[in-house]
Amino acid sequence: MNPFEMVVLIVAITAIASIFRAKYGVVRRNKGEDYVRPQDDAENQRLREELRTLKERVAVLERIATENDRGLSLDREIEALRNRD
């Protein structure tokens, strides 16, 4: 391997390592590497809220499907869910 190929190889390895560090959120601080937690932005907060709402709805639907002994009609329960939104 000649010196030119070695320099090109070192530059390529460094570039690939930088890409991986940026992708996984590794930042160099004080001669060490730390993982940086991505900050919560508005989109993440909106998605968390939507996930919470969907989990609540699934819980209600599971309750409706498993508790038929109360005598409530399934249609009335579903309509109540639709009107809730």
Beta strands, then each sheet from edge to edge (+ up, - down):
strand 1: 26-29
strand 2: 32-35
sheet 1: 1+ 2-
end
